[in-house]
Amino acid sequence: MATRKDSRGYALKKGESQRKDGRYVFRYTTLRGEHRSVYAKELSELRKKEVKIRRAIEDGLDPDRADRITLNELFDEYISQKYDLKQSTMTNYKYMYNHYVREGFGKLRISKIKYSDVKKFYYSLILEKGFKPNSMEIVHTLLHPTFTMAVRDGLLRLNPTDGVMTEIKKSHCWEKKKRHALTVPEQRAFTNYIANSEEYRGWYPLFTVMLGTGCRIGEVLGLRWQDVDFKNRTISINHNLVYRVQEDGTCTCLLYTSDAADDNAQESRGLGDVYKRQHVNSPKTKAGIRIIPMLDEVFDAFLEEYQYQKVIGFCTDEIDGYSGFVFCTGDGKVYLPNAINRTIRSICADYNKEEESRAKEENRDPVLLPKFSCHILRHTFCTRFCENETNLKVIQEIMGHADISTTMDVYAEATQEKKKESMTSLQSALLVR
């Protein structure tokens, strides 16, 4: 068989040819059986492309599809297959992607996206959008598995997002901040101030329950009176009130429940209705469904709140047919988590002002409250619990930790601080001067 040649007398390989306009073309068949062509002005340029194509096909890759598909198309394919995501999580993921990825970076062809491109994009979110570690983690949580799917589907050889967050964290010193529990004096100062304050006395039951049960803020706000068992002195945690952002940016409050039947019912009602502020769905984790025994202070707090509402009226808010919530505003509405955090800030500011003045008059060092959120009350309970309990499984079940490693982290931190306190006390007792 005679060897085919181009206009310059160079031998052409199988699949190669030269057009009348002088351009070279290489025709090949993809793994899907589709016929494709690539072009080049020079034969040497064409063969460089050939090498890449042949290597990709030999490795089971589909470079042609990778050249045609955008990140947006890839993400939409990925997210459509995430059947295990809760509706609220799905909504948050889509919101983040649509607002920060889709209109810019998302339009790029995935075959053109390199490690440096991802790094540049991440830095643009940090420097231009003011993204903090948590927000960056969400974006990375979306992009990394999306590209992983592309690698596994034979579209890409490597995941361009691998290692990017590690590098950014190092350069920004983004170490995960440790939560610091309130000390015993701070804890007492906080509760005593509320108990004796005319302005904040009405908040005493809520904060006592939070500090005395270790429940998440959403779990406390989701409590209904039927979840409070005064006879057996227990509370049933099966709901979680959370604040969510809809795909269009509208904020929505959701009430999660463990009842699978209710899950299905809410699905049909349409969770995406932005005009409704509350909805019912599944809990955060299965471990979050639990029974918590009441401490005496917690029992008294619930009883006080119940007696108070018997006089002024119970909560009138209804969330997808659910009513009878324990903690509510003066007009009978369920609190939003942000309102609790704002109240904590106000309490701390007013207390610190008074404490500084009082300490100055009494010629002593003030016991000031640090800035903290309602989650620190949960962490404080867990810390006190770990200081007095050695059975990690018991602690895990009361706290509702899905992973016991979370429990172990708090336990290790609490016991270490306890050791320091014990050694200090021992030193004072032994080294008498």
Sequence and secondary structure as in RCSB ss.txt:
>XXXX:A:sequence
MATRKDSRGYALKKGESQRKDGRYVFRYTTLRGEHRSVYAKELSELRKKEVKIRRAIEDGLDPDRADRITLNELF
DEYISQKYDLKQSTMTNYKYMYNHYVREGFGKLRISKIKYSDVKKFYYSLILEKGFKPNSMEIVHTLLHPTFTMA
VRDGLLRLNPTDGVMTEIKKSHCWEKKKRHALTVPEQRAFTNYIANSEEYRGWYPLFTVMLGTGCRIGEVLGLRW
QDVDFKNRTISINHNLVYRVQEDGTCTCLLYTSDAADDNAQESRGLGDVYKRQHVNSPKTKAGIRIIPMLDEVFD
AFLEEYQYQKVIGFCTDEIDGYSGFVFCTGDGKVYLPNAINRTIRSICADYNKEEESRAKEENRDPVLLPKFSCH
ILRHTFCTRFCENETNLKVIQEIMGHADISTTMDVYAEATQEKKKESMTSLQSALLVR
>XXXX:A:secstr
    B TTS B  TTEEE TTS EEEEEE TTS EEEEEESSHHHHHHHHHHHHHHHHTT  HHHHHH BHHHHH
HHHHHT TTS HHHHHHHHHHHHHHTTTTGGGSBGGG  HHHHHHHHHHHHHHS   HHHHHHHHHHHHHHHHHH
HHTTS SS TTTTHHHHHHHHHT          HHHHHHHHHHHHT TTTGGGHHHHHHHHHH   HHHHHT BG
GGEETTTTEEEE EEEEEEE TTS EEEEEEES HHHHHHHHHH TT TT    EE  S GGG EEEE  HHHHH
HHHHHHHHHHHH      BTTB  BSSB TTS B  HHHHHHHHHHHHHHHHHHHHHHHHHHTS         HH
HHHHHHHHHHHHH   HHHHHHHHT SSHHHHHHHHHHHHHHHHHHHHHHHHHHHS  
